[in-house]
Amino acid sequence: MISQSSCESLWLEFAAIVDKALETGPDTESVSRDAGAFLGQVQRAFAEHGSQTVSLEMRASLFVYDGVPLSSASIRGRFTIAFLRILRAGGIEFSRGLTVEDVKQLVKMAVQVVRRGMSRDRLRRDEVNAALGGIHLPESMDAVTWDWIDAGPAGNAYASAGFELDKADPIRRDTAEAVESAMESAGNGHAVKLEVARTVSEQVVQNTKKGFADLMHLAERPEFDVFTVQHSLRVSYLTSYVASMMGAPREVVVELGAAAMFHDVGKGRIPESILYKRGRLDDDERAIMQSHPQLGADILINSADVSVAALGAAWGHHHRYDGKGYPARRPWFETTKATSLIQICDVFEALTARRPYKAPYSPGRAYSILYSDQGAFDPGVLAAFTRAMGLYPPGRFVLLSDGRMARVAKVTDVLDRPVVRTLPDGALLDLSGQEHTSLHVVRLLDEPEFVELLTSGSEGSDLVGLAGEHAAAAERAEVDARDEELVFLAMEGPKDAGDDCSHGDDCRMC
């Protein structure tokens, strides 16, 4: 079996070739050149483990390695996963007879399948297999989701930390279905059902204070083809939670959660080639992208039971506090505290999320961007958001300075010293208290890393050292994403924001 890094590298490289072929055509010289480079990678993988085949596995619409989801590759490889999913394939198996022509032909077939979608004349898996000598697409065994965690070695630790994922999951699914349905309706030119969003938002609010961490936990698990949907889920959950912590009445929180759920509904009418483009948008593409608030308002105003909050969120979530941003201001529009909260939740989520074109930023880095862009956000609402979320948001996994791992239970008045529940023993520690002055959070952990460290057998300082290796890799990924893909106002220094996003020039992020 090849190594996890080799497996993810192969998925990333192949997905990049498919993306390029969809954009430029499969018969270009650059696609041929990349196919040759990919063949070289496969050959090195053969040398690495010495067997007659190299298998790349896909389960539950995620690339996996030994049952563990490969988050970065899965999100970046959405079109490759769509290709395999349409063919009901469980991955790609390469044999030692593989040629560059086989790779090019597979890429060409992937483009054909993705472009035709589920049409009657699409290719079938057996036809693809018959046409390729050194490649085989195995039948899908699509039974794996995140059970490798929930029913695996981390299950008992989760239970001791008070996880109630079984209660949160139906709400997460209902939220996802509401957003996905709205996006589909918008894409087909139809109105959306705001009452559905309110019903789901009511469920969220019922679970906000006790179940927010579990909802966010599930919403942060990557799904390759729904990052726009997941973004709206997380923005809605953040909005509901922060509004609750600010003391807003229940009915107001419900309305804000529903508004946040549909704030990006206009993206249902934006071409996927723009939404998922890995590089920078050109001027024409950016103009199309920046039409989504107007499109969203048009969709909502023609929908039943539209609210002022929903219209304000859709129309105004790219307006800046200083009056700049887009769409162009109208005399009748006034940015409210509600719209400002949704805007801040929108940008914070976008910065801290993993996307096809960027690595996730830490909350600390996100705050530095939010606060350094003076004039972008309502300062009072931003301060309230910061107090509610802290430097280590509720529900996130953290590594402590004594080598223990924990889950953040709640934020305290000291933003970098939350109340945590250690795992696997379940002890509750208030890091802001006098008895824990010598203990602090080293850094955040994502879920796969947490499970890896939990089952590594290391203890104390060994665990801190092992986590340090992960931290260095995460920091490199963050810097690479920043340098390659995104230029934020905070990094470039002050400039006229004009029609730019409140935090940069690529509003696909939010």
ZAMARGU-4260 file (C-alpha; in steps of 0.2 Angstrom, whole numbers, plus 5000, padded with zeros to 4 digits):
<rodrens>
0) 5000/5000/5000 | 5007/5017/4995 | 5009/5031/5009 | 4995/5043/5013 | 5005/5057/5006
5) 5008/5049/4990 | 4989/5044/4989 | 4983/5062/4992 | 4996/5069/4980 | 4990/5057/4966
10) 4972/5062/4969 | 4977/5081/4969 | 4987/5079/4953 | 4974/5070/4943 | 4960/5081/4949
15) 4970/5096/4943 | 4972/5089/4926 | 4953/5086/4925 | 4950/5104/4930 | 4962/5110/4917
20) 4954/5099/4904 | 4937/5106/4908 | 4943/5123/4906 | 4954/5122/4891 | 4949/5106/4883
25) 4956/5089/4885 | 4967/5089/4869 | 4978/5104/4873 | 4997/5103/4875 | 4997/5107/4893
30) 4985/5093/4897 | 4996/5081/4888 | 5011/5088/4897 | 5003/5086/4914 | 4997/5068/4910
35) 5015/5064/4907 | 5020/5071/4924 | 5006/5061/4932 | 5012/5045/4924 | 5029/5048/4932
40) 5021/5050/4949 | 5011/5034/4947 | 5027/5025/4942 | 5036/5032/4958 | 5021/5025/4968
45) 5024/5008/4960 | 5042/5009/4965 | 5037/5014/4983 | 5027/4999/4987 | 5032/4986/4973
50) 5015/4979/4969 | 5007/4977/4952 | 4993/4990/4955 | 4991/5007/4963 | 4973/5009/4970
55) 4966/5026/4974 | 4950/5024/4984 | 4934/5034/4985 | 4920/5031/4997 | 4905/5041/5001
60) 4910/5054/4988 | 4926/5057/4997 | 4944/5052/4993 | 4950/5041/5007 | 4966/5032/5013
65) 4963/5017/5023 | 4946/5023/5027 | 4951/5040/5032 | 4944/5055/5022 | 4957/5065/5013
70) 4950/5083/5016 | 4961/5094/5004 | 4960/5082/4990 | 4942/5079/4991 | 4937/5097/4991
75) 4949/5101/4977 | 4944/5086/4967 | 4925/5089/4966 | 4924/5087/4947 | 4934/5071/4948
80) 4923/5064/4961 | 4908/5069/4951 | 4915/5059/4937 | 4917/5044/4947 | 4901/5046/4956
85) 4891/5047/4940 | 4899/5031/4934 | 4896/5023/4951 | 4915/5020/4953 | 4924/5017/4969
90) 4940/5025/4964 | 4954/5022/4951 | 4966/5007/4950 | 4982/5009/4939 | 4992/4994/4933
95) 5010/4993/4928 | 5005/4993/4910 | 4999/5011/4912 | 5004/5023/4897 | 5002/5042/4895
100) 4989/5039/4882 | 4978/5029/4895 | 4979/5044/4907 | 4975/5056/4893 | 4960/5045/4888
105) 4954/5044/4906 | 4954/5063/4907 | 4945/5065/4891 | 4932/5053/4897 | 4930/5062/4914
110) 4927/5078/4904 | 4914/5070/4893 | 4905/5062/4908 | 4905/5078/4919 | 4899/5089/4904
115) 4885/5077/4900 | 4880/5074/4919 | 4867/5061/4921 | 4860/5062/4903 | 4855/5046/4894
120) 4870/5046/4882 | 4883/5047/4895 | 4897/5034/4896 | 4895/5019/4907 | 4909/5012/4919
125) 4911/4996/4909 | 4913/5006/4893 | 4927/5016/4901 | 4935/5000/4908 | 4935/4992/4891
130) 4943/5007/4883 | 4958/5009/4895 | 4972/4996/4895 | 4981/5001/4911 | 4967/5008/4921
135) 4952/5000/4930 | 4937/5009/4938 | 4931/4997/4952 | 4913/4997/4957 | 4908/5008/4971
140) 4907/5001/4989 | 4899/5017/4995 | 4896/5013/5013 | 4909/5024/5022 | 4905/5041/5029
145) 4913/5047/5045 | 4909/5031/5055 | 4928/5028/5055 | 4928/5042/5069 | 4910/5040/5077
150) 4911/5021/5079 | 4929/5020/5079 | 4943/5023/5093 | 4937/5040/5096 | 4919/5036/5100
155) 4921/5033/5118 | 4931/5050/5120 | 4918/5059/5110 | 4905/5052/5122 | 4915/5057/5138
160) 4916/5075/5130 | 4897/5076/5129 | 4895/5075/5111 | 4877/5072/5105 | 4880/5070/5086
165) 4866/5059/5084 | 4854/5073/5090 | 4863/5086/5079 | 4864/5076/5063 | 4845/5077/5058
170) 4846/5096/5061 | 4861/5098/5050 | 4854/5087/5036 | 4838/5097/5037 | 4848/5113/5035
175) 4858/5106/5021 | 4842/5101/5012 | 4834/5118/5014 | 4849/5127/5007 | 4853/5115/4993
180) 4834/5115/4988 | 4835/5134/4988 | 4851/5134/4977 | 4843/5122/4965 | 4827/5132/4964
185) 4837/5148/4961 | 4847/5140/4948 | 4831/5134/4939 | 4824/5152/4939 | 4811/5148/4953
190) 4807/5156/4969 | 4813/5149/4986 | 4803/5144/5002 | 4808/5155/5016 | 4796/5147/5027
195) 4806/5131/5026 | 4822/5140/5032 | 4812/5147/5046 | 4806/5130/5051 | 4824/5123/5051
200) 4831/5139/5060 | 4818/5136/5074 | 4826/5118/5076 | 4843/5126/5076 | 4838/5139/5089
205) 4831/5125/5101 | 4848/5117/5101 | 4859/5133/5099 | 4866/5135/5117 | 4869/5116/5121
210) 4870/5109/5103 | 4879/5123/5093 | 4896/5114/5095 | 4889/5098/5088 | 4880/5107/5074
215) 4896/5116/5069 | 4906/5100/5071 | 4896/5091/5059 | 4895/5106/5047 | 4914/5107/5046
220) 4916/5089/5040 | 4920/5092/5022 | 4909/5086/5008 | 4917/5088/4991 | 4903/5096/4981
225) 4893/5107/4993 | 4906/5119/5000 | 4893/5133/4995 | 4879/5124/5004 | 4891/5120/5019
230) 4896/5139/5020 | 4878/5144/5021 | 4875/5131/5035 | 4890/5137/5045 | 4885/5156/5043
235) 4868/5152/5049 | 4874/5142/5064 | 4886/5156/5068 | 4873/5169/5066 | 4861/5160/5077
240) 4874/5157/5091 | 4881/5174/5091 | 4864/5183/5091 | 4859/5172/5106 | 4875/5176/5115
245) 4871/5194/5112 | 4854/5192/5120 | 4843/5194/5105 | 4825/5188/5107 | 4821/5170/5101
250) 4810/5175/5087 | 4823/5187/5081 | 4837/5174/5082 | 4825/5162/5071 | 4823/5175/5058
255) 4842/5179/5057 | 4846/5161/5056 | 4834/5159/5041 | 4841/5175/5033 | 4859/5169/5035
260) 4854/5152/5027 | 4848/5160/5011 | 4861/5175/5011 | 4870/5167/4996 | 4855/5161/4986
265) 4860/5172/4972 | 4875/5160/4969 | 4863/5147/4963 | 4863/5157/4946 | 4882/5159/4945
270) 4891/5147/4933 | 4900/5133/4943 | 4915/5137/4932 | 4917/5153/4941 | 4912/5147/4958
275) 4925/5133/4958 | 4938/5141/4948 | 4955/5138/4956 | 4964/5153/4950 | 4960/5171/4951
280) 4944/5177/4942 | 4947/5189/4928 | 4937/5205/4927 | 4922/5198/4917 | 4921/5183/4929
285) 4922/5195/4944 | 4908/5206/4938 | 4897/5190/4936 | 4902/5184/4953 | 4898/5201/4961
290) 4880/5200/4953 | 4875/5187/4966 | 4868/5199/4979 | 4857/5207/4967 | 4852/5190/4960
295) 4848/5184/4978 | 4838/5200/4982 | 4828/5197/4965 | 4825/5179/4970 | 4819/5183/4988
300) 4808/5197/4983 | 4798/5186/4971 | 4797/5172/4985 | 4783/5171/4998 | 4785/5177/5016
305) 4801/5186/5012 | 4807/5196/5027 | 4817/5212/5028 | 4831/5203/5037 | 4832/5190/5022
310) 4832/5204/5009 | 4845/5214/5019 | 4856/5199/5021 | 4856/5194/5002 | 4857/5212/4996
315) 4869/5219/5009 | 4882/5206/5014 | 4895/5213/5003 | 4892/5231/5009 | 4905/5239/5020
320) 4902/5249/5036 | 4911/5264/5028 | 4898/5264/5013 | 4909/5255/5000 | 4907/5238/4993
325) 4894/5231/4981 | 4881/5232/4974 | 4880/5251/4972 | 4871/5259/4987 | 4853/5263/4985
330) 4844/5277/4994 | 4831/5265/5002 | 4844/5253/5009 | 4851/5255/5026 | 4863/5242/5034
335) 4856/5236/5050 | 4865/5227/5065 | 4857/5211/5058 | 4865/5213/5041 | 4881/5218/5049
340) 4881/5202/5060 | 4878/5191/5045 | 4891/5199/5035 | 4904/5196/5049 | 4899/5178/5051
345) 4900/5176/5032 | 4918/5183/5031 | 4924/5174/5046 | 4917/5157/5040 | 4925/5160/5023
350) 4942/5164/5030 | 4942/5149/5042 | 4935/5136/5030 | 4944/5125/5018 | 4940/5129/5000
355) 4945/5122/4983 | 4957/5137/4981 | 4963/5140/4998 | 4968/5132/5015 | 4959/5136/5030
360) 4965/5151/5041 | 4966/5150/5060 | 4953/5160/5069 | 4967/5171/5075 | 4973/5175/5058
365) 4955/5178/5053 | 4953/5191/5067 | 4969/5200/5061 | 4961/5202/5044 | 4944/5208/5050
370) 4951/5220/5062 | 4965/5227/5051 | 4952/5231/5037 | 4946/5247/5046 | 4929/5253/5039
375) 4924/5236/5033 | 4913/5230/5048 | 4902/5238/5061 | 4915/5239/5076 | 4902/5235/5089
380) 4895/5220/5081 | 4913/5214/5077 | 4917/5216/5095 | 4902/5206/5101 | 4906/5192/5088
385) 4924/5191/5095 | 4917/5190/5113 | 4905/5176/5108 | 4918/5165/5098 | 4934/5169/5106
390) 4951/5164/5099 | 4946/5146/5101 | 4928/5144/5096 | 4916/5132/5105 | 4917/5114/5099
395) 4934/5115/5092 | 4948/5103/5097 | 4963/5110/5105 | 4980/5103/5111 | 4985/5109/5129
400) 5002/5113/5134 | 5003/5098/5146 | 5000/5086/5131 | 4982/5083/5134 | 4969/5085/5120
405) 4952/5094/5124 | 4937/5101/5116 | 4932/5119/5119 | 4916/5120/5129 | 4914/5139/5130
410) 4922/5155/5129 | 4927/5165/5144 | 4931/5184/5147 | 4949/5179/5143 | 4948/5176/5124
415) 4963/5164/5123 | 4958/5154/5139 | 4942/5145/5136 | 4933/5132/5147 | 4938/5115/5139
420) 4934/5097/5142 | 4949/5085/5141 | 4948/5069/5131 | 4947/5055/5133 | 4944/5057/5152
425) 4931/5071/5151 | 4938/5083/5164 | 4931/5101/5163 | 4944/5114/5165 | 4942/5133/5166
430) 4958/5139/5159 | 4954/5157/5164 | 4954/5151/5183 | 4968/5154/5195 | 4971/5135/5197
435) 4976/5133/5179 | 4987/5148/5176 | 5002/5136/5171 | 4991/5128/5157 | 4987/5135/5140
440) 4981/5130/5123 | 4995/5127/5111 | 4984/5127/5095 | 4969/5121/5087 | 4967/5103/5080
445) 4956/5098/5065 | 4946/5082/5067 | 4957/5069/5057 | 4973/5076/5066 | 4964/5074/5083
450) 4959/5056/5080 | 4977/5052/5073 | 4985/5060/5089 | 4972/5052/5100 | 4976/5034/5094
455) 4995/5037/5091 | 5000/5030/5108 | 5010/5046/5112 | 5009/5055/5129 | 5013/5072/5136
460) 5028/5080/5128 | 5029/5067/5114 | 5011/5072/5109 | 5016/5090/5109 | 5031/5086/5098
465) 5020/5076/5086 | 5007/5089/5085 | 5021/5102/5081 | 5025/5092/5065 | 5007/5094/5060
470) 5007/5112/5065 | 5022/5116/5053 | 5013/5108/5039 | 4997/5117/5042 | 5006/5134/5043
475) 5015/5130/5026 | 4998/5126/5018 | 4991/5142/5025 | 5005/5152/5018 | 5005/5143/5001
480) 4986/5146/5000 | 4989/5165/5004 | 5003/5167/4992 | 4996/5157/4978 | 4978/5162/4977
485) 4972/5176/4988 | 4978/5194/4991 | 4969/5202/5006 | 4968/5221/5009 | 4976/5218/5026
490) 4992/5211/5018 | 4993/5224/5004 | 4991/5239/5015 | 4977/5252/5014 | 4969/5255/4997
495) 4952/5261/4991 | 4940/5246/4993 | 4930/5251/4978 | 4919/5237/4973 | 4930/5224/4981
500) 4925/5212/4995 | 4927/5219/5012 | 4942/5207/5015 | 4949/5205/4997 | 4946/5204/4979
505) 4939/5187/4977 | 4921/5186/4983 | 4919/5168/4979 | 4925/5166/4997 | 4909/5173/5004
</rodrens>
